[in-house]
Amino acid sequence: MHAPAPPRRPRSAGPRERFAQWALARHAPGPSTLLGQRNVYILPTAAGWMFALTVVVLLLGSINYQLNLGYLFTFALAGSALMSMHVTHANLRGVRVSVAQATEPELYAGRPATLALRLRAERGARWGLLARLDDGGAQVADLQPGTEVELALAWTPPRRGRLPWPALRLETRFPLGLWRAWSVWRPPERLWVYPAPEQPCPALPAAQALAGEGAARRIGQHDELDELRAWRDGDELRRVVWRKTRGEQRVVRAAGSSPARLRLWLDWDAAGAAADTEARLRRLSAWVLAARARELDYGLRLPGRALPPAAGDAQARACLRLLAAWGLPQEQGHD
């Protein structure tokens, strides 16, 4: 009998990860942050290091040959580099960054999406600000005093669950490109990422009419719930189905018929044709979106969990969140 393997030691964070954690902790918690002395960092760029080497070579040559004009030229270059350092740092200070979305975006694992952020210059103009998300898109923006700019940055969620915002990195190299000033910020909120719906969406499972409205039936992709017929003289306008009307040919709902209100259960076992857990979740996600689009009353049954039938966006959001958190650890699937 083999001895059990020793538990793995957690991987220690590298210098870059430790610096990122330290930098993020220097922002006040909340949906917005103001960049200032404590959270804006600056270092020379590759061009800046070459510029510094050039200045050193010029200084050594001026000393060796006792060139007064060489001294003047060298110190003028060094002075311009130092002044550009202050301008680069000041170009980022005083910028307020905030979340621009009033409602939480609907995100799906592995599908490209956009996250909206807002930049505002508290005072003075800002030039050449580069905003980018970790593993996402980037945009360049210029700010005028007292104005706001909204940026829609591309991001693809890597997996489902309750994920933190990707870190935003805001940087500038204005005016000479010798220095890079940057800051890192992440909103404290977390984002719900739902399972990507199966494509194409399979047919919905069997649905039941509410009490007194008929027997159970299966809803196909193109089934009609009403009995329709062509327009006849004397028909009431309120019975016209306008979305089915083409040109002069009107379509009305037959007398005595009304749309049957169907109740649909989206069951874990009904998605059993799917190969694995993630495939089942994708199928159930597709069914939730299809049922919402058709304005049906539907509920969701998972092993040990169930949401009673209801309709509307709130029901879809509750179902998708349950699917997103299914089978994940507490910290990944819940607040």
Secondary structure, DSSP 8 states (H G I E B T S, - for coil): --------------HHHHHHHHHHTTS-SSSEEE--TTT-EEEE-HHHHHHHHHHHHHHHHHHHHT-HHHHHHHHHHHHHHHHHHHHHHHHHTTEEEEE--SS---EETTS-EEEEEEEEESSS-EEEEEEEETTB-EEEEEE-TT-EEEEEEEE--SSSEEEE---EEEEE-TTTSSEEEEEEE--S-EEEEE----SS-----EEEE-TTS---EE--TT--SS-EEE--TT--GGGB-GGG-BTTB-EEE-TT-----EEEEEETGGGTTSSSHHHHHHHHHHHHHHHHHTT-EEEEEETTEEEEEE-SHHHHHHHHHHHHHTT--HHHH--
